[in-house]
Amino acid sequence: MSNRAPANLPASDIEDEGHERRSYVIGLVLALVLTTGAFAVVWFDLFSGAAALAALGLLAVVQAVVHLRYFLHIDLQRSHRDDLLLILFTVLILLIMVSGTIWILYDQHMRMMP
């Protein structure tokens, strides 16, 4: 198999394809490193208690940013800001729903205590 591009593609399309492939590979490597880091924190008991939860939370946030940047191609350029705002709004709504549910369940639990 030849690694040459078809003759009818312009050079800019070939460069864009190479840039996109490189972006996916970088994202894959970062995602694997972050996932391995999260498993290492738990498997090897690198931290305990709240420090472990904080480390796992930080790794999760960084991994979400990696997925947004390298796989969904959402960055801070003006053309992608609408997509980013939509995702941030969705995250806000989910946080409100989850925190409200936890608050209500905790309140109900406290009311059931003798």
C-alpha positions, 0 to 999 in steps of 0.5 A, a space after each residue: 500500500 502506498 502512503 501517497 495522497 490521491 493526485 486530485 487532492 490539493 496540497 492544503 487538504 493533504 496538510 489538513 488531513 495530516 494535522 487532523 491525524 496528528 491531533 487525534 494521535 496526541 489526544 489518544 496518547 494524552 487520554 491513555 496517560 490520564 486514564 493510566 494515571 487515574 488507575 495508578 492513583 487507585 491501584 497503588 494507593 498513591 493518595 488516601 481519602 480526600 486527596 485521592 478524590 481530588 486527584 481523580 477529579 483533577 484527572 477527570 477534568 483534564 481528560 474532559 478538556 483533552 477530549 473537547 480539544 483533540 477529539 471534538 476540536 473545540 477550542 477558544 477560537 471565535 468560530 468554535 465559541 458557540 459550541 463551547 458555550 453550548 457544552 458549558 451550558 449543558 454542564 451547568 444544567 447537569 450540575 444543577 440537576 445532580 447537586 439538587 438531587 443530592 441536596 434533596 436526598 440528603 434532606 430526606 435522609 436527615 428528616 428520616 433520622 430519629 
